[in-house]
Amino acid sequence: MLGMAGYVDMERVTGTLVGKHGSFALQHMAKMDVNGPQMTVIVVPVPARTI
């Protein structure tokens, strides 16, 4: 369809907060069409065994 765009992306975030180290992933989903832009970001936990 003319005039539409979209994307999906995964981003891994790793860090330390109050002495505790960990990771999680952000799943981005976005689209733009004649009604304007729309974006959703979901936090996805990363199992400790994958770090």
C-alpha positions as protocol buffer text, in pm:
chain_id: "A"
residue {
  index: 1
  type: MET
  ca { x: 0 y: 0 z: 0 }
}
residue {
  index: 2
  type: LEU
  ca { x: 132 y: 343 z: -91 }
}
residue {
  index: 3
  type: GLY
  ca { x: 227 y: 574 z: 195 }
}
residue {
  index: 4
  type: MET
  ca { x: 291 y: 316 z: 466 }
}
residue {
  index: 5
  type: ALA
  ca { x: 609 y: 219 z: 649 }
}
residue {
  index: 6
  type: GLY
  ca { x: 690 y: -7 z: 942 }
}
residue {
  index: 7
  type: TYR
  ca { x: 970 y: -175 z: 1130 }
}
residue {
  index: 8
  type: VAL
  ca { x: 1045 y: -422 z: 1409 }
}
residue {
  index: 9
  type: ASP
  ca { x: 1367 y: -420 z: 1612 }
}
residue {
  index: 10
  type: MET
  ca { x: 1516 y: -588 z: 1919 }
}
residue {
  index: 11
  type: GLU
  ca { x: 1751 y: -403 z: 2156 }
}
residue {
  index: 12
  type: ARG
  ca { x: 1940 y: -564 z: 2444 }
}
residue {
  index: 13
  type: VAL
  ca { x: 1998 y: -355 z: 2757 }
}
residue {
  index: 14
  type: THR
  ca { x: 2258 y: -464 z: 3014 }
}
residue {
  index: 15
  type: GLY
  ca { x: 2351 y: -278 z: 3328 }
}
residue {
  index: 16
  type: THR
  ca { x: 2390 y: -255 z: 3704 }
}
residue {
  index: 17
  type: LEU
  ca { x: 2139 y: -97 z: 3940 }
}
residue {
  index: 18
  type: VAL
  ca { x: 2192 y: -84 z: 4317 }
}
residue {
  index: 19
  type: GLY
  ca { x: 2472 y: -340 z: 4284 }
}
residue {
  index: 20
  type: LYS
  ca { x: 2265 y: -592 z: 4087 }
}
residue {
  index: 21
  type: HIS
  ca { x: 2366 y: -679 z: 3731 }
}
residue {
  index: 22
  type: GLY
  ca { x: 2113 y: -788 z: 3472 }
}
residue {
  index: 23
  type: SER
  ca { x: 1979 y: -772 z: 3119 }
}
residue {
  index: 24
  type: PHE
  ca { x: 1653 y: -737 z: 2937 }
}
residue {
  index: 25
  type: ALA
  ca { x: 1547 y: -683 z: 2580 }
}
residue {
  index: 26
  type: LEU
  ca { x: 1326 y: -415 z: 2427 }
}
residue {
  index: 27
  type: GLN
  ca { x: 1110 y: -515 z: 2132 }
}
residue {
  index: 28
  type: HIS
  ca { x: 1021 y: -214 z: 1916 }
}
residue {
  index: 29
  type: MET
  ca { x: 731 y: -222 z: 1671 }
}
residue {
  index: 30
  type: ALA
  ca { x: 639 y: 89 z: 1475 }
}
residue {
  index: 31
  type: LYS
  ca { x: 432 y: 194 z: 1177 }
}
residue {
  index: 32
  type: MET
  ca { x: 335 y: 511 z: 1000 }
}
residue {
  index: 33
  type: ASP
  ca { x: 40 y: 558 z: 769 }
}
residue {
  index: 34
  type: VAL
  ca { x: -214 y: 826 z: 678 }
}
residue {
  index: 35
  type: ASN
  ca { x: -338 y: 824 z: 1040 }
}
residue {
  index: 36
  type: GLY
  ca { x: 9 y: 914 z: 1174 }
}
residue {
  index: 37
  type: PRO
  ca { x: 284 y: 730 z: 1360 }
}
residue {
  index: 38
  type: GLN
  ca { x: 233 y: 452 z: 1615 }
}
residue {
  index: 39
  type: MET
  ca { x: 505 y: 285 z: 1821 }
}
residue {
  index: 40
  type: THR
  ca { x: 498 y: 9 z: 2082 }
}
residue {
  index: 41
  type: VAL
  ca { x: 793 y: -98 z: 2299 }
}
residue {
  index: 42
  type: ILE
  ca { x: 770 y: -419 z: 2504 }
}
residue {
  index: 43
  type: VAL
  ca { x: 1016 y: -522 z: 2777 }
}
residue {
  index: 44
  type: VAL
  ca { x: 1125 y: -884 z: 2726 }
}
residue {
  index: 45
  type: PRO
  ca { x: 1318 y: -1051 z: 3013 }
}
residue {
  index: 46
  type: VAL
  ca { x: 1643 y: -1226 z: 2918 }
}
residue {
  index: 47
  type: PRO
  ca { x: 1699 y: -1560 z: 3098 }
}
residue {
  index: 48
  type: ALA
  ca { x: 2017 y: -1559 z: 3310 }
}
residue {
  index: 49
  type: ARG
  ca { x: 2160 y: -1857 z: 3122 }
}
residue {
  index: 50
  type: THR
  ca { x: 2185 y: -1649 z: 2800 }
}
residue {
  index: 51
  type: ILE
  ca { x: 2408 y: -1380 z: 2952 }
}
